[in-house]
């Protein structure tokens, strides 16, 4: 009794047996130990039902990288008549092999497999296609004529005959893939297999030439990696794993090795042919800078292959009228997944049917760049020409839908027309793919329900989220049964989960398919942006500048005061200096992306962005840096009496910002809600945040840094946050780190409660609601609708004499009713005409409901009553890592209760508001204003008294040398004060950021100081 074989050879044997039904180690031998072979020369004992034949190393031709026996066997058995056209030529077989070799070297293996090989008058088919459906038995019969084979220990090298690759996969004798195997039980893993490819496998060998094999696998019993291009030590491998516990690796397999899906699933002959015909693609791209053409061979990663196949399988089985939510992290290759899904959905047939499931596929994106990228990708990937339409206008979309274009690519702005067009073309079926990989770059503020309804809301602008746009476009509409919706997102909201997710028997909603952020980070497709996270806390003190002591709303006043202080020119100057210092010292170095690293400054609004830009521009100018900053915001804005636009500040058009920022001329991008989402810049390394970030926006914004850049060696990121606590950022990221689900559906009974509250106010009569709907849905002119709406609006605005908080309450609840009903109307299993009619009535009434807001004016008054007296910054955490929860996250249903916008307004005197504000934001600052001034003056006095100060600093024209000399003199001044101020000495020596900020502030003061100021400084005690 012998023990189990657990070495590399045993794994080879396992794979071989899985593919062929028989391992070479089990072949029958005669009494002399010789292998018994069939009439064709193939080893006896083949089990053809498994799909593969056994290949033999001795049949491998190193020069042409083919299995000669099986290559000629395939052509003779399937195309003997075509071969006869060539057999009168001398050495005709070599003629075919040389012609095949030249075509592979020039066009790649995919081209010859799909197009065949033409030689003189002969036309050779090298791969019979997989049938789309079962209605054509001849296509199926031809497919069965293909010969799939696997060969172990392939001696591939012409220069080193002893070298061999563990396994190679062939179709009709033509090499398709190679596999290097290792077995963890013998102490070797995929790491060693990858190293073997990189160091011991010369890509100049014919079998290993780029474009000859589709893919090279490095596998062991636990993991699989792949590459499509061997390039020595520069070879880049991608994980080809399923994922385990929402992370990297593979789950335990009760029936075998963890990696058995490679041979049991992926390499199955139907599967491999499907990959060749519908996934693999050789893309040629011209670099606009060098004018050189770059070729990329695509082979799907496992999660891409898996999601597309599962979508196709489900759609083929269930037909149109379905909804799918695909939660795929950034870095998952969503663009390619969408491309593969799009053009395969138009070729999808239901089982046993000769009619396609979908007549047209509509791809909706909110990225102009992706719009073009998808269009180009789909055109390149699809073998059928002229099937793609690009709809930039509503008329284009209408014509494309009506003319039956197979693939229509459009933007989210056209989504309402898509929904309408699908409804009107009920005899045809559609697949609608929604790409929410990135949201709007427009900077347009979201239409949020707000209890404040005041100027305070302008302080925190937010870009409108694409999920909100989609849900808004679908409001009040039943999803048509002639369309299926496929929504791709990395950060699904509760409403999106409910709209597109799969509802389980326990009522939960989950994604149809998941590739988690955790897995993407662990597989190194993206970087962990929370690994190097530094926070600063602001300390500031304000004082009253008026004698009066008026009353103000406490909550609004506190919020407005903080916005005032954080947007103050002095505070922005201090923070801008810290940002620039950090960037110069830690980011703009040869160690970070070979000196090409860039940073983004995220600000709370346009005014702040402009002030940051001006401060940063000045700081860079003083340092004489060879690069500049760019600012990005929407529209025009007047700041300190001067009107600014992007173009007036940057000196070039808005549309050029991404290209200019990509150049070496610009390193810092200051933004106000542009480029927070939808901006892929792999050189972006650091982010300086001075804006409240929460929920999905926090994840999307900080994730601008996560793009890996192997070429430049980008392996880390950095975030310096002046506004958000680590707990808030963790709370935002946790729901999307692994799997996101919705605990339960929205309780639609909240609509009953909302309607009751709205009815009670007496703003409208039920008869008016009914009359409006009858006219509206009979397509009457708009002037017949206005009187009905205007009567109700007049009651609200004037006749009912409602208190202001009653008006706010009614309007907020009306908005809430419209939003909730619009989102759940397509999902509730019953019809409620009262809800439907009220929904449409309120949509037209809400814009005419006027709220008188005096709060904004009051808040302006409070800003005129205070001054900033002290400001300081203290670093709370340095380069800390925010650990995320690995457990799945459940979101709560949206709006479980009617919203209560009211509440008693708390009012305090200005003195009390200032006192509580200072207690909140100045407490903990160990320095008094006077003590800070004294220690600062002492240092400055020592600096200007230094005998080298005049020559090395004041009269030095070299910016860099001047800065270095000044730093040295300040250091000497701090050392002189060591005995009197040990605390400052320690902080200066142990905190580099503090040191640089202190030096910059000292230089800034002395640069602006007049001769009288300096004279007074020297006299100071």
Long-range contacts (C-beta under 8 A, 24 or more apart in sequence): 6-183, 6-185, 6-186, 7-183, 7-185, 7-186, 8-166, 8-181, 8-182, 8-183, 8-186, 8-188, 10-183, 11-181, 11-183, 11-220, 11-221, 11-257, 12-152, 12-153, 12-166, 12-167, 12-181, 14-256, 14-257, 15-150, 15-167, 15-179, 15-181, 15-262, 15-263, 16-54, 16-150, 16-152, 16-167, 18-50, 18-260, 18-263, 18-264, 19-50, 19-51, 19-52, 19-148, 19-150, 19-263, 19-267, 20-46, 20-47, 20-50, 20-52, 20-53, 20-54, 20-150, 21-46, 21-47, 21-48, 21-49, 21-50, 22-46, 22-47, 22-54, 24-54, 24-152, 27-54, 40-69, 40-73, 41-69, 42-69, 51-148, 51-268, 51-269, 51-270, 52-148, 52-149, 52-150, 52-269, 53-147, 53-148, 53-149, 54-149, 54-150, 54-151, 55-149, 55-150, 55-151, 55-152, 55-168, 55-170, 56-151, 57-151, 57-152, 57-153, 57-154, 57-155, 57-164, 59-151, 60-151, 60-154, 60-155, 60-156, 60-168, 61-97, 62-155, 62-156, 62-157, 62-158, 62-205, 62-206, 62-207, 63-101, 63-158, 63-206, 64-97, 64-100, 64-101, 64-206, 65-156, 65-175, 65-206, 65-207, 65-209, 65-212, 66-97, 66-100, 66-170, 66-173, 66-174, 66-175, 67-149, 67-151, 67-170, 67-173, 67-174, 67-175, 68-173, 69-173, 70-147, 70-149, 70-170, 70-172, 70-173, 71-172, 71-173, 71-174, 72-173, 73-147, 73-173, 74-145, 74-146, 74-147, 74-172, 74-173, 75-124, 75-172, 77-145, 78-125, 78-128, 78-142, 78-145, 79-124, 79-125, 82-122, 82-123, 82-124, 83-122, 83-124, 85-120, 85-121, 85-122, 86-119, 86-120, 86-122, 89-120, 95-119, 96-124, 101-206, 104-209, 104-211, 104-212, 105-209, 105-211, 105-212, 107-211, 107-282, 108-211, 108-212, 108-282, 108-295, 108-297, 109-174, 109-175, 109-176, 109-211, 109-212, 109-213, 109-214, 110-211, 110-214, 110-276, 110-280, 110-281, 110-282, 110-297, 111-282, 112-174, 113-171, 113-174, 113-276, 114-276, 114-277, 114-383, 126-172, 126-174, 127-171, 127-172, 127-273, 127-276, 129-273, 129-277, 130-270, 130-273, 130-274, 130-277, 132-347, 132-349, 133-349, 133-351, 133-352, 133-353, 133-354, 134-351, 134-352, 135-352, 135-353, 135-354, 143-273, 146-171, 146-172, 146-269, 146-273, 147-171, 147-172, 147-173, 148-269, 148-272, 149-173, 154-178, 154-207, 156-205, 156-206, 156-207, 156-208, 157-202, 157-205, 158-205, 158-206, 159-202, 159-205, 163-200, 163-201, 165-201, 165-207, 168-207, 169-267, 169-272, 171-272, 171-273, 171-276, 175-207, 175-212, 175-213, 176-213, 176-214, 176-215, 176-272, 176-276, 177-213, 177-214, 177-215, 177-216, 177-217, 177-267, 178-207, 178-208, 178-213, 178-216, 178-217, 179-216, 179-217, 179-218, 179-219, 180-216, 180-217, 180-218, 180-219, 181-219, 181-220, 182-218, 182-219, 182-220, 183-220, 183-221, 184-220, 184-221, 184-222, 185-221, 188-220, 189-220, 189-222, 189-223, 190-218, 190-219, 190-220, 190-222, 190-223, 190-224, 190-225, 193-218, 193-219, 193-220, 193-225, 194-218, 194-225, 194-235, 194-237, 197-227, 197-230, 197-235, 197-237, 198-230, 198-232, 198-233, 198-235, 199-232, 199-233, 201-230, 202-232, 203-229, 203-230, 203-231, 203-232, 210-295, 210-297, 211-282, 211-295, 211-297, 214-275, 214-276, 214-280, 214-297, 214-299, 215-299, 217-262, 219-259, 219-262, 220-259, 221-257, 221-258, 221-259, 222-249, 222-250, 222-257, 222-258, 222-259, 223-249, 223-250, 223-258, 223-259, 224-250, 224-259, 224-262, 224-302, 226-299, 226-301, 228-296, 228-297, 228-298, 228-299, 229-297, 236-710, 238-301, 239-301, 239-302, 239-523, 240-301, 240-302, 241-302, 241-523, 242-302, 242-303, 242-306, 243-303, 243-515, 243-516, 243-519, 245-886, 246-514, 246-516, 246-518, 246-519, 246-737, 246-738, 246-739, 246-886, 246-888, 247-516, 247-518, 247-519, 247-522, 247-886, 248-519, 248-522, 248-523, 266-302, 266-305, 275-299, 275-300, 275-305, 278-340, 278-343, 278-344, 278-347, 279-304, 279-305, 279-308, 279-340, 281-380, 281-381, 283-380, 298-336, 300-336, 300-340, 301-332, 301-333, 303-328, 303-332, 303-513, 303-515, 304-332, 304-333, 304-336, 304-337, 304-340, 306-513, 307-337, 307-341, 307-513, 307-515, 308-337, 308-340, 308-341, 308-344, 310-512, 310-513, 311-341, 311-345, 311-486, 311-512, 311-513, 312-341, 312-344, 312-345, 312-348, 314-512, 315-345, 315-348, 315-357, 315-358, 315-431, 315-484, 316-348, 316-349, 316-350, 316-351, 316-357, 317-350, 317-351, 319-350, 319-357, 319-429, 320-357, 320-358, 320-429, 320-430, 320-431, 320-481, 320-482, 320-483, 320-484, 321-479, 321-480, 321-481, 321-482, 321-483, 321-484, 322-484, 322-485, 323-479, 323-484, 323-485, 323-487, 323-499, 323-500, 323-501, 324-484, 324-485, 324-486, 324-487, 324-500, 324-512, 324-513, 325-487, 325-489, 325-492, 325-496, 325-497, 325-500, 325-501, 325-502, 325-511, 325-512, 326-486, 326-487, 326-488, 326-489, 326-511, 326-512, 326-513, 327-489, 327-490, 327-492, 327-511, 327-513, 327-514, 327-515, 327-516, 327-739, 327-740, 328-488, 328-489, 328-490, 328-513, 328-514, 328-515, 329-490, 329-515, 329-516, 329-517, 329-519, 329-520, 329-525, 329-526, 329-736, 330-437, 330-490, 330-517, 330-520, 330-526, 330-703, 330-706, 330-707, 331-520, 331-525, 331-526, 331-706, 331-707, 331-708, 332-490, 332-515, 332-520, 332-525, 334-435, 334-437, 334-488, 335-370, 335-373, 335-374, 335-377, 335-435, 335-437, 336-377, 337-488, 338-363, 338-374, 338-433, 338-435, 338-488, 339-374, 339-377, 339-378, 339-381, 340-381, 341-433, 341-486, 342-374, 342-378, 342-407, 342-431, 342-433, 343-378, 343-381, 343-382, 343-387, 343-407, 345-431, 345-433, 346-387, 346-406, 346-407, 346-431, 357-429, 357-431, 358-429, 358-430, 358-431, 358-484, 359-404, 359-428, 359-429, 359-430, 360-400, 360-401, 360-404, 360-405, 360-406, 360-407, 360-408, 360-428, 360-430, 360-431, 361-406, 361-407, 361-408, 361-430, 361-431, 361-432, 361-433, 362-401, 362-407, 362-408, 362-409, 362-410, 362-418, 362-430, 362-431, 362-432, 362-433, 363-407, 363-408, 363-409, 363-410, 363-433, 363-435, 364-410, 364-411, 364-412, 364-414, 364-415, 364-418, 364-432, 364-433, 364-434, 364-435, 364-470, 365-409, 365-410, 365-411, 365-412, 365-435, 366-411, 366-412, 366-435, 366-436, 366-438, 366-439, 366-440, 366-466, 366-469, 366-678, 367-435, 367-437, 367-438, 367-441, 367-678, 368-411, 370-435, 370-437, 370-438, 371-409, 371-410, 371-411, 374-409, 374-435, 375-409, 378-407, 378-409, 382-407, 397-421, 401-425, 404-428, 412-440, 412-466, 412-469, 412-470, 412-473, 415-469, 415-470, 415-473, 416-473, 419-473, 419-474, 419-477, 419-480, 422-480, 422-482, 422-483, 423-477, 423-480, 425-482, 426-480, 426-482, 427-482, 428-482, 429-482, 429-483, 430-482, 430-483, 430-484, 431-483, 431-484, 431-486, 432-483, 432-484, 432-485, 432-486, 433-486, 433-488, 434-470, 434-485, 434-486, 434-487, 434-488, 435-488, 436-466, 436-467, 436-470, 436-487, 436-488, 436-489, 436-490, 437-488, 437-489, 437-490, 438-466, 438-677, 438-678, 438-679, 438-680, 438-700, 439-463, 439-464, 439-465, 439-466, 439-467, 439-677, 439-678, 439-700, 440-464, 440-465, 440-466, 440-469, 440-677, 440-678, 441-674, 441-675, 441-677, 441-678, 441-679, 442-634, 442-674, 443-633, 443-634, 443-635, 443-672, 443-673, 443-674, 444-634, 445-673, 449-812, 449-815, 449-816, 449-819, 449-899, 450-812, 451-808, 451-812, 451-901, 452-556, 452-855, 453-808, 453-811, 453-851, 453-853, 454-556, 454-853, 454-855, 454-856, 454-859, 455-855, 455-856, 455-859, 455-860, 456-556, 456-559, 456-560, 456-563, 456-855, 456-856, 456-859, 458-605, 459-559, 459-560, 459-563, 459-604, 459-605, 460-604, 460-605, 460-691, 460-692, 461-604, 461-605, 461-606, 461-672, 461-673, 462-673, 462-697, 463-673, 463-674, 463-676, 463-677, 463-697, 465-493, 465-696, 465-697, 467-492, 467-493, 467-495, 467-496, 467-696, 470-496, 471-495, 471-496, 471-499, 471-822, 471-823, 472-822, 474-499, 474-822, 474-823, 474-826, 475-818, 475-819, 475-821, 475-822, 475-823, 475-825, 476-821, 476-822, 476-825, 476-836, 476-839, 476-840, 477-825, 477-826, 478-825, 478-826, 479-826, 490-517, 490-699, 490-703, 490-736, 491-696, 491-699, 491-700, 491-735, 491-736, 491-740, 492-736, 492-740, 493-696, 493-891, 494-742, 494-891, 494-892, 494-893, 494-894, 495-746, 495-823, 495-894, 497-740, 497-741, 497-742, 497-891, 498-742, 498-745, 498-746, 498-823, 498-824, 498-827, 498-893, 498-894, 499-823, 499-826, 499-827, 501-741, 501-742, 503-745, 507-743, 507-744, 507-745, 508-741, 508-742, 508-743, 508-744, 508-890, 509-741, 509-742, 509-745, 510-739, 510-741, 510-742, 511-739, 511-740, 511-741, 514-739, 516-737, 516-738, 516-739, 517-733, 517-736, 517-737, 517-738, 518-737, 518-738, 518-884, 518-886, 524-708, 525-708, 526-703, 526-706, 526-707, 526-708, 527-705, 527-706, 527-707, 527-708, 527-714, 527-715, 527-716, 527-717, 528-706, 528-717, 528-881, 529-702, 529-703, 529-705, 529-706, 529-717, 529-719, 530-702, 530-719, 530-729, 530-730, 530-733, 530-881, 530-882, 530-884, 531-716, 531-717, 531-881, 532-716, 532-717, 532-718, 532-719, 532-879, 532-881, 533-719, 533-721, 533-726, 533-729, 533-877, 533-879, 533-880, 533-881, 533-882, 534-718, 534-719, 534-720, 534-721, 534-875, 534-877, 534-878, 534-879, 534-880, 535-720, 535-721, 535-722, 535-724, 535-725, 535-726, 535-875, 535-876, 535-877, 536-575, 536-578, 536-720, 536-721, 536-722, 536-873, 536-874, 536-875, 536-876, 537-873, 537-874, 537-875, 537-876, 538-565, 538-566, 538-571, 538-722, 538-871, 538-872, 538-873, 538-921, 539-870, 539-871, 539-872, 539-873, 539-874, 539-921, 539-922, 539-924, 539-925, 540-565, 540-571, 540-868, 540-870, 540-871, 540-872, 540-921, 540-922, 541-868, 541-869, 541-870, 541-871, 541-918, 541-921, 541-922, 541-929, 542-866, 542-867, 542-868, 542-869, 542-914, 542-917, 542-918, 543-866, 543-867, 543-869, 543-914, 544-865, 544-866, 544-867, 544-910, 544-911, 544-914, 545-864, 545-865, 545-866, 545-867, 546-864, 546-865, 546-910, 548-865, 548-910, 549-909, 549-910, 549-911, 550-861, 550-865, 550-909, 550-910, 551-907, 551-908, 551-909, 551-910, 552-858, 552-859, 552-861, 552-862, 552-907, 552-908, 552-910, 552-913, 553-855, 553-858, 553-905, 553-906, 553-907, 554-906, 554-907, 554-908, 554-913, 554-916, 555-906, 556-855, 556-858, 556-859, 557-859, 557-862, 557-908, 557-913, 558-913, 558-916, 558-917, 558-920, 560-859, 560-862, 560-863, 561-862, 561-863, 561-866, 561-913, 561-917, 562-917, 562-921, 563-604, 564-863, 564-866, 565-868, 565-871, 565-921, 566-604, 566-608, 566-690, 566-723, 567-604, 567-605, 567-607, 567-608, 567-611, 568-868, 568-871, 569-611, 570-868, 570-871, 571-868, 571-871, 572-608, 572-611, 572-612, 572-615, 573-615, 573-1004, 574-871, 574-873, 574-997, 574-1001, 575-612, 575-688, 575-690, 575-722, 575-873, 576-612, 576-615, 576-616, 576-619, 577-615, 577-619, 577-997, 577-1000, 577-1001, 577-1004, 578-720, 578-873, 578-993, 578-996, 578-997, 579-616, 579-668, 579-688, 579-720, 580-616, 580-619, 580-620, 580-623, 580-668, 580-1000, 581-993, 581-996, 581-997, 581-1000, 582-686, 582-688, 582-720, 582-993, 582-996, 583-667, 583-668, 583-686, 584-623, 584-625, 585-992, 585-996, 586-686, 586-718, 587-685, 587-686, 587-718, 588-627, 588-667, 592-685, 592-714, 593-683, 593-685, 593-709, 593-712, 593-713, 593-714, 594-712, 594-713, 596-664, 596-683, 596-712, 597-667, 597-683, 597-685, 597-686, 597-714, 598-661, 598-666, 598-667, 598-668, 598-669, 598-681, 598-683, 598-684, 598-685, 598-686, 599-667, 599-668, 599-669, 599-684, 599-685, 599-686, 599-687, 599-688, 600-668, 600-669, 600-670, 600-671, 600-675, 600-684, 600-686, 600-687, 600-688, 600-704, 600-705, 601-668, 601-669, 601-670, 601-671, 601-687, 601-688, 601-690, 602-671, 602-676, 602-687, 602-688, 602-689, 602-690, 602-691, 602-693, 602-701, 603-670, 603-671, 603-672, 603-690, 603-691, 604-672, 604-690, 604-691, 604-692, 604-723, 605-672, 605-673, 606-633, 606-634, 606-635, 606-637, 606-672, 607-637, 607-639, 608-672, 608-690, 609-633, 609-670, 609-671, 609-672, 610-637, 610-639, 610-644, 610-649, 611-639, 612-670, 612-690, 613-649, 613-670, 616-668, 616-670, 619-1000, 620-668, 622-959, 622-1007, 623-959, 623-960, 623-963, 624-959, 624-960, 625-667, 627-664, 627-665, 627-666, 627-667, 627-668, 628-665, 628-666, 628-667, 628-668, 629-666, 629-667, 629-668, 629-669, 629-670, 630-657, 630-660, 630-661, 630-666, 630-668, 630-669, 630-670, 631-669, 631-670, 631-671, 632-657, 632-669, 632-670, 632-671, 632-672, 632-674, 632-675, 633-671, 633-672, 633-673, 633-674, 634-672, 634-673, 634-674, 675-704, 676-700, 676-701, 676-704, 677-701, 677-704, 679-704, 680-707, 681-707, 682-707, 682-708, 682-709, 682-712, 682-714, 683-709, 683-712, 683-714, 685-714, 685-716, 685-717, 685-718, 686-717, 686-718, 686-719, 686-720, 687-717, 687-718, 687-719, 687-720, 688-719, 688-720, 688-722, 689-719, 689-720, 689-721, 689-722, 689-723, 689-724, 690-722, 690-723, 691-723, 692-723, 692-724, 693-723, 693-724, 693-728, 693-729, 693-732, 694-724, 694-728, 694-731, 694-732, 695-732, 696-732, 696-736, 698-724, 698-728, 698-729, 698-732, 698-733, 699-732, 699-733, 699-736, 702-729, 702-733, 718-879, 722-873, 726-877, 726-880, 726-882, 729-882, 730-882, 730-883, 730-884, 733-882, 733-884, 734-884, 734-885, 734-889, 735-889, 735-891, 736-889, 737-884, 737-885, 737-886, 737-889, 738-885, 738-886, 738-887, 738-888, 738-889, 739-888, 739-889, 740-888, 740-889, 740-891, 741-888, 741-889, 741-890, 741-891, 742-890, 742-891, 742-893, 743-890, 743-891, 743-892, 743-893, 744-893, 745-824, 745-827, 745-893, 746-820, 746-823, 746-824, 746-893, 746-894, 746-895, 746-896, 747-893, 747-896, 748-820, 748-824, 748-828, 750-820, 750-895, 750-896, 750-897, 750-898, 751-817, 751-820, 751-821, 751-824, 751-832, 751-835, 753-897, 753-898, 754-813, 754-816, 754-817, 754-820, 754-898, 755-817, 755-834, 755-835, 755-838, 757-813, 757-898, 758-810, 758-813, 758-814, 758-817, 758-838, 758-842, 761-800, 761-802, 761-806, 761-810, 762-795, 762-800, 763-792, 763-795, 763-796, 763-800, 763-810, 763-845, 764-792, 764-795, 764-841, 764-845, 768-792, 768-841, 769-837, 769-838, 769-841, 770-837, 772-837, 772-840, 772-841, 772-844, 773-836, 773-837, 773-840, 773-841, 776-840, 785-844, 789-841, 789-844, 789-845, 789-848, 790-848, 792-845, 793-845, 793-848, 793-849, 796-849, 796-850, 797-848, 797-849, 797-850, 804-851, 804-852, 805-901, 805-902, 807-849, 807-850, 807-851, 807-852, 808-851, 808-901, 808-902, 809-900, 809-901, 809-902, 810-849, 811-846, 811-849, 811-851, 812-899, 812-901, 813-898, 813-899, 813-901, 814-842, 814-845, 814-846, 814-849, 815-846, 816-895, 816-898, 816-899, 817-842, 818-842, 818-843, 818-846, 819-895, 820-894, 820-895, 823-894, 862-910, 862-913, 865-910, 866-910, 866-914, 869-929, 870-922, 870-925, 870-929, 870-932, 872-925, 872-927, 872-932, 873-997, 874-924, 874-925, 875-991, 875-993, 875-994, 878-993, 935-977, 935-981, 935-984, 936-1002, 937-1017, 937-1020, 938-977, 938-980, 938-981, 939-970, 939-973, 939-974, 939-977, 939-984, 939-1002, 940-973, 940-1002, 940-1005, 940-1006, 940-1017, 941-1017, 941-1018, 941-1020, 942-972, 942-973, 942-976, 942-977, 943-969, 943-970, 943-973, 943-1002, 943-1006, 944-1006, 944-1014, 944-1017, 944-1018, 945-1018, 946-972, 946-973, 963-1003, 966-999, 966-1002, 966-1003, 967-999, 970-998, 970-999, 970-1002
